[in-house]
Amino acid sequence: MAKKSEPFFFVMAIVLIAIVVSGFSVVAFSRPGGVMETPLFLHMHGAVFLAWFVLLAVQASLIGRGSVALHKRLGQISIALAIAIVVIGYFVVSHAIGQPDKTIAGRPAVIGSIFPIFDIINFTAAYSLGIANRANGIAHKRFMLSSAILMIDPAMARLVLGLGGHGVLILVTEVALFAAMLCYDFYKLRRPHWATLIALGLYIIAFTVKLNIESITWWPGFLTAVF
């Protein structure tokens, strides 16, 4: 772990928390019955989702203060929350696919499900790399921050579209988050760190697949088998 304060990671975590809270609030309060119209399992999904992001900020703050031992102990909670995100995410996607009139990212749920599924896959990949590199503080914190950015898409989309913004702004703002990481790498290391580049590569692959999902003929069959 890094020994002394790097406020960048804490500030980025706070920015991501603001996006999560704002994005899902826009959707919850826009329902005809308000927040109470949101199904219970979605409340659970949101609570676990937000808890993980808050813990990300706490962990960055602890490292900034040099509280490495507490950071490591809380890491066990982070792992439990990450597992819960993946498990609950599976059921959220399954629920959406089971509704014939449900749309995801403006597409029928069977097609649009590629968006949350790839978010879960990329989050799992980046987070797992973060855990595997926990002895390498420089890589660890970049993978942890990247795992958060890689699953910010649902909140970002709800925020941008809920405020009447164009869909392209979702891409622009997400790329800006990675650009901030690259700029920080150049400032701190004089080069892009390999962990940042791996995470950016995961994002580019996911974005490419999402844009071309209609041409992937085996996707509906794959969903039937998995869900």
Secondary structure, DSSP 8 states (H G I E B T S, - for coil): ---S--HHHHHHHHHHHHHHHHHHHHHHHHSTTGGGGS-HHHHHHHHHHHHHHHHHHHHHHHHHTT-HHHHHHHHHHHHHHHHHHHHHHHHHHHHHHT-TT-EETTEEHHHHTHHHHHHHHHHHHHHHHHHHTTT-HHHHHHHHHHHHHHT-HHHHHHHHHHTT--THHHHHHHHHHHHHHHHHHHHHHSS--HHHHHHHHHHHHHHHHHHTGGG-TTHHHHHHHH-
